[in-house]
Amino acid sequence: MSQQDKAGLSDDRSLNNNKAIVGNTVIVDTGCANLSSVRYAFERLMTDIERERLFVTDDIEMIRAAERVILPGVGTAAAAMSALQSKGLVQLIPELTQPVLGVCLGMQMLTRVSKERGSQSEDCPCLNIIPTDINLLDTKGLPLPHMGWNQLVPGSHPIFDGITAGSYVYFVHSYRAPISDYTIATAQHGETFSAAIAKDNFIGLQFHPEKSAEVGARMLKNFLTMDQATFSPTNNQLAYGQQEAQL
């Protein structure tokens, strides 16, 4: 086991928690993601029967009817939002009531606006689900983009069940969400930033769980066992003030 894995899982928590994965899981074909790696990361956690209920699609009705939805993304916010708009998904995604997981750029798309303009001359409006904004990461002289393994300070959210403070996860990004009331995990690369955010049934991870070895696999397994009943007011968000005591 790598050093990254050693720091990451509670001794009393098994990755194979044997809880059945109920219903269909949909990975949204955003047109701007490495869908094969994301799909494989989920498939390896599933039984043969469960794999038959894993779909990669941009079909509105399949997404609406899914038990849970994954929103992946790489590239610029402007290109990703343009792709969602062309598929009619900008209107759909904020209306979803099942668990939704945004990964990397997918997390950033859940926010109000991104300063990552790409070829545009103005800031990029996002899905406006989680009320925070995306700005350039202040690395304070460290390399940009922030790329590689870094330690996570997780809060008490179901996505982090079995994950210990100091776990290593894999980042590739130049923009970030600031610390806010919607922060559920932090990391530091120059400044301290939101490594994960959440509001109600929407969860965003700035890092790549599919590239984060057993720690990331545990988070994906946690997500696969979520449903609408998972979310209560006490689980929706963890204010940074509570996390700060753990740093």
N, C-alpha and C positions, 0 to 999 in steps of 0.2 A: 504494500500500500504506500502511496506517495505521501510526502509531507503534507500536501494540501488536503488529502483525505484524512490523515491522522487528526487534524485539528477540527474536523467538521461534524462528526456524528456523535450523539449521546450514546454512552455505553449501553443504556437500557432501551435503546430504540433500534429496531431492525428495519432495514430498507424494505424487506419483504414483509409488510405488515398484513398481507393476506386479505385485506379488505377489498371486496369486489368492486369493480369499476362498472357503474350502472349507466346505461344509456349511451348515446352517441357522443363522441368527442370530435369536434371539427377544428382543423387548422385552417385559418382563413388564407386563401391564395391571394395575397396582397399584390403580387406581381413585383415585389421588391424584397425578397427574402430567400435564404437558402433553405428551401422547404424540405429537401431530402434529409439534411442533418437534423432538423427539428422533428420530422416524422420518425426517423430512426430512433431518436432519443426516447420518444414515447413508446414506440413499438417494443423496445427491449424490456419495458416494464409491464407488458401486457401478456395475457394468455392468448392462444390462437383465436378463441371466440371474441375476446375483447378487441383484438386487432381488426376483426371484421367490422367493428363499429367505430373505427378511426377513419376520418375522411379529410382530404385536402380539397377545398372547394371555395368558390366565390358565389355559390348559389344562395340567394337571399333566404329562401324558405328552409333550406337545410341548416343554415346558420341559425335562423330564428328557432328552429325546433330542437337544436342540439342541447344536450345536458350540460355541456361546458364548451368554451370557445377559446382558442389560442390565436393571438394577433401577433405574428412575428414581423420583423422588418429590419432591413439594412439599407444604407444609403442616406439620402437627405430627406428631411421632413417634407419639403416641397414636393419632391417626386413621389413620395409615399402617399401623401394626401391627395395628389392628383390621381394616382392609381385607384385609391378608394373611391374618389368621386366618380370616376369613369365606370366603376362597377356598381354604383348605387349603394355603397356601403356606409357613406358618411351619415346618412339619415338613420340607417338601421342600427349601427353598433351602439350608440348612446341609449337606445331603447331596450337593449337586452337586459334580462333579469337573472339569467343564469351566471355562474362564475365565468369571468373573462380574464385571461392572462395575457398582458402585453409584454413582449420580450424585446429588450434593447430599444431600437427605434419604435417598436410597437408600444413600449411604455411611454415614450415621448409623445406619441400620437394621441394618447389618452388625455393630455393636458390641454390648456387653453390656447397657447401660442408658442411657437418656436422661433428663436432668432436665427436658426440655421436656414438661411434663405435659398441656398443653392444658386440657381441662375436668376432667381427672382430679385426684384429691387426692394421688396417689402418683407416684413416678418410673415411667417407662415401660420395662418389659423389652423388649429388642430381640432380634435373632437370635442373639446370643452366638457369633459367628464370629470376630471380631477382638477380642482381649481388651483393650479400652479403653472408656472411658465418655464420654458427651456432656454437656458443661456449658455454661452461658452464657458467651459470649465476653467477656473483660475488655478493653474497648476503651480503657481509661485516658482517658476523656473524649471519644474520637472517636465519631462517630455510630453508632448501633445501630438497625436492622441494618447490617451490613457489606455495602454494595451498590455495585457498580461494578468497574472494572478495578483489578487489583492485581498486583504482581510475584510470581513463583513461583521458589522455589529447589528444583529437582528433584533427586532422587537417581538412582542408577544402577539403574533398573527399566525393563523393556521398554516399558512404557506411555509412557515419556519418550524413546524413541529419536528422535534428531534434534531434541530440544527443548533450548534453551540456558538457562543461568541468567539470570534477569532477564526471562524471558518474561512477557507480560501475559495474564492470564486473567480471566474474569468471575465475580464472587461475588455471591450474594444469600443471606445467612444471619445468624442471631443466636446460634446455638449452634455449638460446635466440639469436635473431639477434641484432647486435649492432645498434646504431644510425647511419643513413646514409642518402644519398639523396633520398632514397626510403622509408624512414620512413614516415608514415602518422598518427601515433598515438604513444604516449609514455606512459609508466608506470614506477614505481620505486619499487624495492624490493632489498634494498642494492644499487646497481647501477641503473641508468636509462637505460632502454632498449626499443627496438622497440616492442610495443604492436600490431602494424599492419604495414604492408609494402605493396607497390603496384608498379607495372610497367605496363603501357598500360592497357590491359584488365584483368590482373592478380592481385588479391587482396589476401593478407594473414592476418589472424587474429590469434595471439598467444593465445588468450583467447577462451573460449567456449561460443559463442553467444547463443547456445541452452540451456545453463545453467544459462544465465544472465538475467532472468526475462524479464520485459518489454523493458529494454534497448537493450538486445540482440535480442528480437523479432523485434524491430524497425529496427535494422541493417539487419536482414534476410528479412524483408519486403522491405527494400530499395534495397537489392540485387535482389529480385524477380522481381522488376520492371525495372531492367537494361537491356540494349541491347547493340549492338555494337555502336550505336549512342551516348551512354552515355559518351564515353571516348573521350576526347579532350586533347591537350597538357597541358592545364591549370589544368586538373583533374588528370593527370597521377600520380603525386607525389607532396609531399610537403616537401621541405628541412627542416632539423631539425632547422636551424637558424630561420625559420619563427615560428616554434612551440615553440622555446625556450622563445620567448617573452610572450607566454601565461602561462608559468609555474609559 
